[in-house]
Amino acid sequence: MERSKGLVVKRVSACGIGRGLGIRTGNRVLSINGFDLRDEIDYRYLLASREVRIRFFDESKGEQEVRVRKGWDQGLGLEFEAFPIRSCNNRCLFCFVDQLPPGLRHSLYFKDEDYRLSFLHGNYLTLTNLSERDWTRIAEQRLSPLFISVHSTDLEMRRFLLGNPKAPNIMSQLRRLAEACIQMHLQVVICPRLNDGPCLEKTIQDLATLRPHARSLSLVPVGLTAHRQGLFPLSPMRLVEAEEVVELSERYRVQFRKGGGNYFLHLSDEIYLLAERPFPHPRTYDGYPQLENGVGLSQRFMGAFRRREKSLPTSLKEERSFLLLTGEMAFRLLRPITDRLNEIRNLQVDLAPLKNSLFGSSVTVAGLLSGKDFKDFLQGRKDAAGILIPESALRDQGEAFLDDVSLPEISQGVQGKIFPVRDNIASLLRILLQSGRS
């Protein structure tokens, strides 16, 4: 093991190539075709070959080397331990980590800024801590797409927002990525009276020049919690600001579409809700490239329900009752859906919005509700056979919430069975209608 520590094998598929080669859990995969492995990206990149030579280390047998012929896109059935994550070098005025309450688990306070996580998992990065070696690797290994936080193309405004006076010129960096044929999904977090108005319009115009390599641009409102003591005074987006952003967006979306290509510019669901405006037609979301950023989730969910609505039963064979718990933002979207479901005979679905006690009333998304929020609401309730909670609020393999309250803890003293539900209509209907139709 003189050259590389390699990647620690966390799990080996029972039917994968790796098991047949003698690779076991706890082994270290050191190199492929003579190239040392730094992380999972190297592993995936080097594995894309018909013939591979794999060097790995086993504590009991020492260093070994095996060869295998396989399909170009065929993996080895190996899962690895996480690699060390690069931390953020910014002090963003709106950083959500800085707004966390004390007492949460340590990992939640870590600020990541790692281009590898952007490529592998869609995490947003600012491109402020890249070395020349990183740039070379991104180009050579075609690490595409990348998800990039821009916030403003005005250099001074961007540096101010990032709290980083040395932040590079973002347009120069994005052009470099475009020249390397790297696809990009971009975002702007809008802070009212800072990077909105003319500043936002210039940012949209600048970023549109990077198409088609820039595949999408999302605008999201700044998220503010009740724990901003000592931080820069930011204002939440209100009705008037949201209306202005919607109107600006629609003007440019029409322009981009008429100019050929896609709509490019997309707003988060929250902005439409704040502006009290309807969501755009599903076809205008360009395939929903930024769902994880809260862009189009609501429209996709409602569209899926409309497609399933005609096949809903008129009644169930036996009585079933449920309590559906969600955040205040989703409550408005789910209300007409639960009203329709309650038209099914023998089915009762009550819907209840929960206030966020951990982050404050301004945080209304279901995924940031705490275990305490659910536990306090459910104390002593015996009015439903089944209780539905958003799976997105759970962490750690579905066993704990952000405040480390576990799923079994909120179940104590609750009469109904608790069902975590994914954010898609199929998961919801599967639970509600599983007793059969009549």
Beta strands, then each sheet from edge to edge (+ up, - down):
strand 1: 7-12
strand 2: 28-32
strand 3: 35-36
strand 4: 51-58
strand 5: 62-69
strand 6: 78-80
strand 7: 124-125
strand 8: 146-149
strand 9: 184-190
strand 10: 214-221
strand 11: 265-267
strand 12: 315-327
strand 13: 345-354
strand 14: 386-390
strand 15: 394-395
strand 16: 400-401
strand 17: 417-421
sheet 1: 3+ 2- 1+ 6-
sheet 2: 3+ 2- 4+ 5-
sheet 3: 7+ 8+ 9+ 10+ 11+
sheet 4: 13+ 12+ 14+ 17+
sheet 5: 15+ 16-
end
